[in-house]
Amino acid sequence: MSRAGKVLGFTEKVLIFLTAFVAVILFNAFIAPEISINASFWFKSGDYVSLIIVIAETFVVGTILRSLVVWTFKMQFERK
């Protein structure tokens, strides 16, 4: 079992990935909407490509957030 599995429960993991999903949606909607538009232009299946991009970004951001949370917990436990 990974370190994240020992430190974080299921609820914490779900909340982290929901936070990542919201962050990706807000990023794609307001900061960089041209990324999805360009992907739709280059690939004929437009909507599916945008969905795949959002899902991939969500997993990347969620993994980074999970690592940061685990690292923070680890640092707090090492101080005590």
C-alpha positions in Angstrom: 0.0 0.0 0.0 1.3 3.4 -0.9 2.0 6.2 1.6 -1.1 8.1 0.4 -3.2 5.0 1.2 -1.9 5.0 4.8 -2.3 8.7 5.4 -5.4 9.6 3.5 -8.8 7.9 3.7 -11.2 7.4 0.9 -13.2 10.6 1.6 -10.0 12.7 1.6 -9.0 11.2 -1.8 -12.4 11.9 -3.3 -12.3 15.5 -2.0 -8.9 16.0 -3.5 -9.9 14.8 -6.9 -13.2 16.8 -6.8 -11.1 19.9 -6.0 -8.8 19.0 -8.9 -11.7 18.6 -11.2 -13.2 22.0 -10.3 -9.8 23.6 -10.7 -9.3 22.1 -14.1 -12.8 23.1 -15.2 -12.3 26.7 -14.0 -8.9 26.8 -15.6 -10.2 25.6 -19.0 -13.3 27.9 -18.8 -11.7 31.2 -17.8 -7.9 31.1 -18.1 -7.2 28.9 -21.1 -10.3 28.2 -23.2 -8.3 28.2 -26.4 -6.7 24.9 -25.4 -9.9 22.9 -25.8 -10.9 24.8 -28.9 -7.5 24.1 -30.5 -7.8 20.4 -29.6 -11.3 20.3 -31.1 -10.0 21.9 -34.3 -7.1 19.5 -34.8 -9.1 16.4 -34.0 -12.4 15.7 -35.8 -14.1 14.1 -32.7 -13.9 17.5 -30.9 -16.1 17.0 -27.8 -14.6 13.6 -26.9 -11.1 15.1 -27.2 -12.0 18.0 -24.9 -13.4 15.5 -22.4 -10.3 13.3 -22.5 -8.1 16.4 -22.0 -10.2 17.4 -18.9 -10.0 13.9 -17.5 -6.3 13.7 -18.0 -5.7 17.1 -16.5 -7.9 16.2 -13.5 -5.8 13.1 -12.8 -2.5 15.0 -13.1 -3.7 17.9 -10.9 -5.3 15.4 -8.4 -2.1 13.4 -8.2 -0.1 16.5 -7.5 -2.5 17.7 -4.9 -2.5 14.3 -3.2 1.2 14.3 -3.1 1.3 17.7 -1.5 -1.2 16.7 1.1 0.7 13.5 1.9 3.9 15.5 2.1 2.3 18.1 4.4 1.0 15.3 6.7 4.4 13.7 6.7 6.1 17.0 7.7 3.6 17.6 10.5 4.2 14.1 12.0 8.0 14.4 11.7 7.9 17.7 13.7 6.2 16.1 16.7 
